[in-house]
Each structure stands twice: as structure tokens, then as C-alpha cells.
Amino acid sequence: MFTGIIETQAEVITLETEGTGYQITFTCPITTELHIDQSIAHDGICLTIIKIDIHTQQYQVIAVQETILKTTIKDWKAGTVVNIERCLRLGDRLDGHWVQGHVDTTGKVVRIQNNHASYEYVISFDPEHQLLIVPKGSICVNGISLTVVQANISSFSVAIIPYTYEHTNLKHLKPGDSVNLEFDIIGKYLLRFNGEVKKPFGLS
């Protein structure tokens, strides 16, 4: 379980095919604080550490085929920078919202506007998910807990404060880029309870 409050960033060093998945090597400023079998959110994707080299400040994870197909991992390459968050500890303050690290789908950046005091990002998504995005509701974009400003049938907007812009990979995005989206778990349960959803989330 995560909160969507980004701690730091990691850079992809290598991405190699491992069966139907990928073995991905990252370098990260907090590598020496990590341990094998630890779950880390990478751009909102929960991945498990399988190897650590503290001398090179590098660690490895495995991404399975299902995760690759449902997320932006398919677009990653050497040099890609991702947002990093370690899992929530009991007793910690919940500064964001409940985030599982299970990406539901991807969206696409439509527009980025610098409003000086903040940045506005407009992101498009598949209209089949429109009931899960509401104004003033929470959404996780590339692992970042954000508040929806406006919500339409196939797009939504979020306001990004300068601190978040500078300390996440949002500053690297441009129109046309894909982002990982995880919808609020409470909203998903409510839709299931009301019979609006006929199949499990994440399944096609």
C-alpha cells in the first residue's frame, strides 16, 4: 500500500527481456536503504526488488507480461526517469490517498499549461473509466497522488504545484506522452457494489 507521495526518482540503466517479461536495472539515491523482496512503486507500478548492488547504487526488478501490457513500462528505455515511493508504514501520516500500486490503465498527456503559480495538465483516457474520475476526487498519475480539477467523458485536468513539478518526472512529460493511471480504490468498490462494473478492473 502506498500514498502517492513521491520520495525520489530512479533512472533505468538497462531493460532486458526475461521470458515474457523484463528484468529492469535502476540506479537510485536511496538504493542503500532498500532490501531484497521489498515492494517499491515505480511511476505507480508496484515492483519487487530481486537484487541489489550497493557498490554501484543499482537494483533490479522483474516486470511480468501483464504489467508491461497495462502500463508505460513498454515505453521505458535506458535513461527513463521514474518516480519512486516505498510502501506505507503503519503509523505514518497519510498525506496523499490510498494507492495500491496496481495500475488500471494508461492515459495520454493532451496539454500542459504553465500558470506561473502552478501547472495544469490535461490527460485523456478511455471513456469506459469516466465514472471513476470526479472533480475534487483523488487519482494517481505516475505514482503521484493528485486531485482532479475538472473531469470530462474522456479527459481530466490536475493542478501541479511547483514543488511537485520539480521533484517528480512530470517536468519531463510533453503532450503525447503516456502516463500510468490508478483510480481511487473506494470509487472502484462503490461501482462494483452498485453493479456498474461487470468484470474485474485490469482485465480486458
DRENKE-919147 format. One line per field, with one value per residue: x, y, z of N, C-alpha, C, O in turn; residue number from 1. Coordinates in steps of 0.2 Angstrom, whole numbers, always signed. Example, Ala and Ser with C-alpha at 12.3 -4.5 7.8 and 13.67 -1.06 7.14 Angstrom:
n_px [+66,+64]
n_py [-28,-11]
n_pz [+39,+35]
ca_px [+62,+68]
ca_py [-22,-5]
ca_pz [+39,+36]
c_px [+66,+64]
c_py [-16,+0]
c_pz [+39,+39]
o_px [+71,+67]
o_py [-17,+6]
o_pz [+42,+40]
pos [1,2]
END
This chain:
n_px [+4,+3,+5,+5,+14,+28,+45,+58,+68,+71,+83,+82,+94,+97,+86,+81,+75,+66,+61,+44,+43,+52,+68,+73,+85,+89,+96,+97,+95,+92,+96,+104,+96,+87,+80,+81,+66,+58,+44,+42,+35,+36,+34,+21,+19,+19,+33,+44,+59,+73,+87,+101,+115,+125,+137,+137,+126,+114,+99,+88,+73,+59,+47,+32,+23,+9,+9,+17,+10,-1,+4,+15,+28,+31,+36,+48,+65,+83,+89,+77,+67,+59,+46,+48,+42,+42,+33,+19,+21,+14,+7,+12,+9,-5,-3,-6,-17,-26,-16,-13,-3,-6,-8,-22,-24,-18,-15,-15,-5,-12,-12,-1,+0,+8,+4,+11,+10,+6,+5,-5,-11,-18,-26,-30,-41,-47,-65,-72,-69,-74,-83,-75,-68,-69,-73,-63,-59,-48,-34,-21,-7,+6,+11,+9,-1,-14,-26,-41,-46,-55,-67,-70,-79,-69,-57,-47,-42,-28,-20,-3,+8,+23,+33,+30,+31,+45,+50,+47,+44,+36,+40,+47,+38,+28,+16,+7,+14,+13,+5,+4,-11,-20,-35,-46,-47,-58,-69,-69,-73,-86,-92,-92,-101,-113,-116,-111,-99,-94,-84,-68,-57,-43,-43,-46]
n_py [-6,+11,+29,+39,+49,+56,+50,+50,+49,+37,+30,+21,+9,-3,-13,-28,-43,-55,-70,-69,-57,-42,-39,-26,-14,-2,+14,+23,+36,+31,+18,+11,+10,+1,-16,-33,-41,-31,-21,-8,+7,+11,+24,+23,+9,-6,-15,-28,-29,-39,-40,-32,-20,-12,-6,+0,+7,+2,-8,-22,-27,-37,-37,-43,-50,-46,-34,-26,-24,-17,-5,+10,+4,-3,+7,+11,+14,+14,+27,+32,+41,+38,+40,+37,+28,+21,+8,+11,+13,+7,+18,+29,+46,+49,+57,+58,+48,+32,+21,+7,+3,-4,-2,+4,+8,+16,+34,+49,+63,+78,+92,+104,+117,+132,+140,+149,+151,+138,+122,+116,+101,+92,+77,+63,+49,+32,+32,+22,+22,+33,+35,+34,+45,+60,+77,+85,+74,+60,+54,+44,+48,+42,+37,+48,+56,+65,+78,+79,+92,+96,+86,+76,+67,+60,+65,+73,+86,+91,+101,+106,+109,+120,+113,+99,+98,+100,+90,+78,+66,+73,+85,+81,+77,+78,+84,+71,+60,+45,+41,+32,+27,+25,+22,+28,+17,+17,+22,+12,+1,+5,+6,-7,-12,-6,-12,-7,-11,-25,-34,-39,-25,-20,-31,-37]
n_pz [+0,-4,-4,-13,-12,-18,-15,-21,-36,-49,-61,-76,-80,-87,-98,-100,-109,-101,-102,-104,-99,-92,-86,-76,-73,-61,-55,-40,-28,-15,-14,-5,+6,+3,+2,-3,-9,-6,-9,-21,-27,-44,-54,-50,-52,-44,-40,-36,-28,-33,-33,-27,-28,-19,-21,-34,-33,-38,-42,-45,-54,-58,-71,-76,-90,-90,-83,-90,-102,-97,-93,-93,-94,-106,-114,-108,-107,-107,-97,-95,-83,-67,-55,-37,-24,-8,+1,+12,+30,+45,+55,+49,+43,+32,+19,+6,-4,-2,-11,-22,-30,-41,-57,-67,-80,-94,-98,-108,-111,-115,-114,-107,-97,-91,-77,-70,-55,-54,-63,-76,-80,-93,-96,-106,-107,-108,-112,-105,-92,-86,-75,-64,-61,-54,-51,-39,-33,-29,-39,-46,-54,-63,-51,-42,-30,-34,-36,-44,-55,-66,-74,-88,-101,-107,-103,-91,-79,-69,-56,-54,-41,-40,-32,-33,-47,-49,-41,-46,-61,-69,-75,-86,-95,-110,-122,-129,-123,-113,-97,-82,-74,-59,-52,-39,-25,-17,-25,-35,-28,-24,-37,-41,-31,-34,-45,-57,-63,-73,-74,-67,-62,-73,-81,-97]
ca_px [+0,+6,+1,+6,+19,+35,+51,+64,+67,+76,+84,+83,+100,+96,+80,+82,+70,+67,+55,+39,+44,+58,+72,+75,+90,+89,+100,+93,+99,+91,+97,+107,+91,+82,+82,+78,+59,+54,+39,+43,+31,+39,+29,+14,+19,+22,+38,+48,+67,+76,+94,+104,+122,+126,+143,+135,+119,+109,+95,+84,+66,+56,+41,+29,+20,+3,+11,+20,+4,-6,+7,+20,+34,+33,+39,+54,+72,+89,+89,+70,+67,+53,+45,+49,+39,+42,+27,+17,+22,+9,+8,+14,+3,-7,-3,-10,-23,-24,-14,-11,+2,-9,-11,-28,-24,-13,-18,-10,-5,-15,-9,+2,+0,+11,+0,+16,+9,+5,+5,-11,-10,-24,-24,-35,-41,-53,-71,-75,-67,-76,-87,-71,-65,-74,-70,-60,-58,-41,-32,-14,-4,+13,+13,+8,-7,-16,-33,-44,-49,-61,-67,-75,-80,-63,-51,-47,-36,-25,-15,+3,+12,+30,+37,+28,+34,+52,+53,+44,+46,+31,+43,+50,+32,+26,+10,+8,+17,+8,+6,+0,-17,-23,-41,-47,-50,-65,-73,-69,-78,-93,-95,-94,-106,-119,-117,-109,-94,-96,-78,-63,-53,-37,-44,-49]
ca_py [+0,+17,+35,+44,+55,+53,+51,+52,+46,+32,+30,+15,+8,-7,-16,-34,-47,-61,-74,-64,-51,-38,-38,-19,-12,+5,+17,+27,+39,+28,+11,+8,+9,-4,-23,-38,-43,-25,-18,-1,+9,+14,+28,+20,+2,-10,-20,-31,-29,-45,-40,-25,-19,-6,-3,+4,+10,-1,-13,-25,-29,-41,-34,-48,-48,-42,-27,-22,-23,-12,+1,+13,+0,-4,+13,+13,+13,+16,+34,+34,+43,+36,+42,+31,+28,+15,+7,+15,+10,+8,+24,+35,+50,+48,+64,+58,+44,+25,+19,+0,+1,-8,+2,+2,+9,+22,+40,+52,+70,+82,+99,+107,+125,+135,+146,+153,+148,+131,+120,+112,+95,+89,+70,+59,+42,+28,+34,+17,+24,+40,+35,+33,+51,+65,+83,+86,+67,+58,+50,+43,+48,+40,+36,+54,+57,+71,+80,+81,+99,+95,+79,+76,+60,+56,+68,+76,+90,+92,+106,+104,+115,+120,+108,+93,+98,+100,+84,+71,+66,+77,+90,+78,+75,+83,+82,+64,+55,+41,+41,+27,+29,+21,+26,+28,+11,+17,+23,+5,-4,+8,+5,-14,-13,-4,-16,-3,-15,-32,-38,-36,-20,-23,-37,-35]
ca_pz [+0,-5,-3,-19,-11,-21,-11,-25,-43,-51,-68,-79,-83,-93,-98,-104,-109,-96,-104,-107,-95,-92,-80,-76,-68,-59,-51,-36,-22,-9,-15,+1,+11,+0,+3,-7,-8,-4,-14,-22,-33,-49,-58,-48,-53,-38,-42,-31,-29,-33,-32,-25,-28,-15,-23,-40,-31,-43,-40,-51,-53,-64,-73,-79,-96,-89,-80,-96,-107,-94,-90,-98,-95,-113,-117,-104,-110,-103,-96,-92,-75,-64,-48,-33,-17,-4,+4,+18,+36,+49,+60,+45,+41,+25,+16,-1,-3,-3,-18,-21,-35,-46,-62,-70,-87,-96,-101,-113,-109,-120,-114,-101,-96,-86,-75,-65,-48,-54,-69,-77,-85,-96,-98,-109,-105,-111,-109,-101,-85,-84,-69,-59,-61,-52,-49,-32,-31,-30,-44,-45,-60,-62,-44,-39,-28,-37,-35,-51,-55,-70,-77,-94,-103,-109,-101,-84,-78,-62,-55,-51,-38,-42,-29,-36,-53,-49,-38,-50,-68,-73,-78,-92,-99,-115,-125,-132,-118,-109,-90,-78,-70,-54,-50,-32,-24,-15,-31,-38,-24,-25,-43,-40,-26,-37,-51,-63,-66,-74,-74,-63,-65,-75,-86,-104]
c_px [+4,+2,+1,+10,+26,+41,+57,+62,+73,+77,+85,+90,+100,+89,+81,+76,+71,+60,+50,+39,+50,+61,+75,+80,+90,+95,+96,+97,+98,+92,+100,+102,+86,+84,+78,+71,+55,+50,+40,+38,+35,+34,+22,+14,+22,+26,+42,+55,+69,+84,+96,+112,+123,+132,+142,+129,+114,+105,+91,+77,+64,+49,+38,+25,+13,+4,+13,+15,+0,-3,+12,+27,+36,+36,+46,+60,+77,+89,+82,+70,+60,+52,+45,+46,+39,+35,+26,+19,+16,+11,+11,+8,+2,-8,-6,-16,-21,-22,-11,-5,+0,-12,-17,-27,-19,-18,-13,-11,-7,-12,-6,+3,+3,+7,+4,+15,+8,+5,-2,-9,-17,-22,-30,-35,-47,-59,-74,-74,-70,-80,-82,-67,-70,-70,-69,-59,-50,-40,-24,-11,+4,+16,+11,+1,-9,-24,-36,-47,-55,-61,-72,-76,-74,-56,-52,-41,-34,-20,-9,+7,+19,+34,+36,+31,+41,+54,+50,+46,+41,+34,+46,+44,+31,+20,+11,+11,+12,+10,+2,-5,-19,-29,-42,-50,-57,-70,-74,-74,-85,-96,-97,-100,-113,-120,-115,-103,-95,-90,-73,-59,-46,-37,-48,-54]
c_py [+6,+23,+40,+50,+53,+55,+53,+49,+41,+32,+23,+14,+3,-10,-22,-39,-53,-65,-70,-58,-47,-39,-31,-17,-4,+8,+22,+30,+35,+20,+8,+7,+4,-11,-28,-40,-37,-23,-11,+1,+13,+18,+25,+12,-2,-15,-22,-32,-37,-46,-32,-25,-12,-2,+2,+8,+8,-7,-16,-27,-33,-38,-40,-45,-44,-35,-23,-20,-17,-6,+4,+9,-1,+1,+15,+11,+15,+24,+37,+35,+41,+38,+36,+33,+21,+14,+10,+10,+12,+14,+30,+40,+49,+54,+64,+54,+37,+23,+12,-1,-3,-4,+0,+2,+15,+28,+43,+60,+74,+89,+100,+114,+127,+141,+150,+150,+141,+129,+116,+107,+93,+82,+66,+52,+38,+30,+29,+18,+30,+40,+35,+40,+57,+71,+83,+79,+65,+54,+49,+43,+47,+40,+42,+55,+64,+72,+82,+88,+98,+88,+79,+68,+56,+60,+71,+81,+90,+98,+104,+110,+114,+114,+101,+92,+97,+93,+77,+72,+70,+82,+88,+76,+80,+80,+76,+59,+52,+41,+35,+30,+24,+25,+24,+21,+11,+18,+16,+1,-1,+6,-3,-16,-11,-7,-13,-7,-22,-37,-35,-30,-23,-28,-34,-40]
c_pz [+0,-4,-9,-18,-13,-16,-15,-32,-44,-59,-71,-82,-89,-92,-103,-103,-105,-97,-107,-104,-96,-85,-80,-71,-67,-55,-47,-30,-16,-9,-9,+6,+9,+2,-2,-5,-6,-10,-15,-28,-38,-54,-56,-49,-47,-41,-36,-32,-28,-32,-31,-25,-25,-18,-29,-39,-36,-40,-46,-49,-59,-65,-78,-85,-95,-87,-86,-101,-104,-92,-95,-98,-102,-117,-114,-108,-106,-103,-94,-85,-73,-57,-43,-26,-14,+0,+11,+24,+41,+54,+56,+44,+33,+22,+9,+0,-4,-10,-17,-25,-40,-52,-66,-78,-88,-99,-105,-111,-116,-120,-107,-102,-90,-83,-70,-58,-48,-61,-70,-82,-87,-98,-101,-107,-109,-108,-104,-94,-82,-77,-63,-57,-59,-50,-41,-29,-32,-36,-44,-52,-60,-55,-40,-37,-30,-36,-42,-50,-59,-73,-82,-95,-104,-107,-94,-83,-70,-62,-51,-48,-40,-39,-32,-43,-53,-46,-40,-57,-72,-77,-85,-97,-104,-118,-129,-128,-114,-102,-87,-74,-65,-51,-42,-30,-21,-20,-35,-35,-24,-32,-44,-36,-30,-44,-58,-67,-67,-74,-69,-66,-67,-80,-92,-106]
o_px [+9,-4,-3,+10,+28,+41,+60,+57,+78,+72,+89,+92,+103,+86,+81,+73,+77,+55,+52,+35,+54,+58,+78,+79,+90,+98,+92,+101,+102,+89,+98,+103,+82,+90,+73,+70,+49,+52,+40,+37,+39,+31,+17,+8,+28,+24,+44,+57,+68,+86,+93,+115,+123,+133,+145,+127,+110,+108,+90,+76,+67,+45,+41,+24,+12,+1,+12,+15,-3,-6,+12,+31,+42,+40,+50,+60,+76,+88,+81,+73,+55,+57,+43,+46,+37,+31,+30,+17,+14,+17,+11,+2,+6,-14,-8,-21,-15,-26,-7,-2,+4,-18,-16,-30,-16,-23,-7,-16,-5,-10,-8,+5,+1,+7,+2,+21,+9,+6,-4,-7,-21,-18,-36,-30,-51,-60,-79,-77,-68,-79,-84,-62,-74,-65,-73,-57,-47,-44,-21,-13,+7,+21,+13,-4,-6,-28,-33,-51,-61,-55,-78,-73,-73,-51,-58,-36,-38,-17,-10,+8,+21,+38,+41,+34,+44,+60,+50,+49,+41,+32,+48,+46,+32,+18,+16,+10,+6,+16,-3,-4,-20,-28,-39,-55,-61,-76,-80,-78,-90,-102,-102,-104,-118,-125,-116,-102,-97,-91,-73,-58,-43,-32,-53,-57]
o_py [+7,+23,+45,+55,+48,+61,+58,+47,+42,+34,+19,+19,+4,-11,-21,-40,-56,-64,-67,-53,-48,-39,-29,-19,-1,+4,+26,+26,+35,+16,+2,+3,+2,-12,-26,-41,-38,-23,-7,-3,+18,+14,+24,+10,-1,-20,-18,-34,-40,-51,-28,-30,-7,+4,+7,+11,+12,-10,-12,-29,-33,-37,-42,-39,-38,-30,-17,-14,-13,-1,+2,+12,-1,+0,+19,+6,+19,+27,+42,+31,+44,+39,+30,+38,+16,+19,+12,+4,+17,+13,+36,+37,+47,+57,+69,+57,+35,+24,+10,-6,-6,-2,-6,-2,+17,+27,+41,+62,+73,+91,+97,+117,+125,+146,+154,+148,+138,+133,+112,+109,+91,+81,+67,+50,+42,+29,+30,+15,+32,+46,+36,+40,+58,+71,+81,+78,+69,+49,+54,+39,+51,+42,+42,+54,+69,+67,+87,+89,+100,+86,+81,+64,+50,+58,+72,+80,+89,+100,+101,+114,+109,+111,+98,+87,+93,+91,+72,+76,+70,+84,+92,+75,+86,+74,+75,+53,+54,+42,+33,+35,+18,+30,+19,+20,+7,+15,+14,-3,-5,+4,-5,-20,-15,-6,-15,-6,-25,-43,-29,-31,-27,-30,-30,-39]
o_pz [+4,-3,-9,-21,-9,-14,-13,-34,-41,-62,-68,-86,-94,-87,-109,-98,-105,-94,-112,-105,-101,-80,-85,-65,-72,-52,-50,-27,-11,-5,-8,+11,+13,+4,-5,+1,-5,-16,-10,-33,-36,-58,-61,-47,-46,-44,-32,-38,-24,-31,-34,-23,-29,-17,-30,-43,-38,-35,-51,-43,-64,-60,-83,-86,-98,-89,-87,-103,-108,-90,-101,-101,-104,-122,-116,-112,-101,-108,-92,-81,-76,-54,-45,-23,-17,+0,+14,+24,+41,+57,+59,+44,+29,+22,+7,+3,-5,-15,-13,-24,-43,-51,-68,-81,-83,-102,-105,-111,-121,-125,-102,-106,-85,-87,-66,-55,-43,-66,-66,-88,-83,-103,-98,-105,-112,-102,-100,-89,-77,-74,-57,-53,-64,-47,-37,-23,-35,-38,-41,-57,-56,-53,-34,-41,-28,-35,-45,-46,-57,-74,-81,-92,-103,-110,-92,-87,-66,-67,-46,-51,-42,-42,-33,-45,-58,-47,-37,-59,-78,-82,-89,-103,-103,-118,-133,-130,-113,-100,-90,-71,-68,-48,-40,-33,-22,-20,-37,-38,-25,-32,-46,-38,-29,-47,-63,-73,-62,-74,-68,-72,-64,-83,-91,-111]
pos [1,2,3,4,5,6,7,8,9,10,11,12,13,14,15,16,17,18,19,20,21,22,23,24,25,26,27,28,29,30,31,32,33,34,35,36,37,38,39,40,41,42,43,44,45,46,47,48,49,50,51,52,53,54,55,56,57,58,59,60,61,62,63,64,65,66,67,68,69,70,71,72,73,74,75,76,77,78,79,80,81,82,83,84,85,86,87,88,89,90,91,92,93,94,95,96,97,98,99,100,101,102,103,104,105,106,107,108,109,110,111,112,113,114,115,116,117,118,119,120,121,122,123,124,125,126,127,128,129,130,131,132,133,134,135,136,137,138,139,140,141,142,143,144,145,146,147,148,149,150,151,152,153,154,155,156,157,158,159,160,161,162,163,164,165,166,167,168,169,170,171,172,173,174,175,176,177,178,179,180,181,182,183,184,185,186,187,188,189,190,191,192,193,194,195,196,197,198,199,200,201,202,203,204]
END
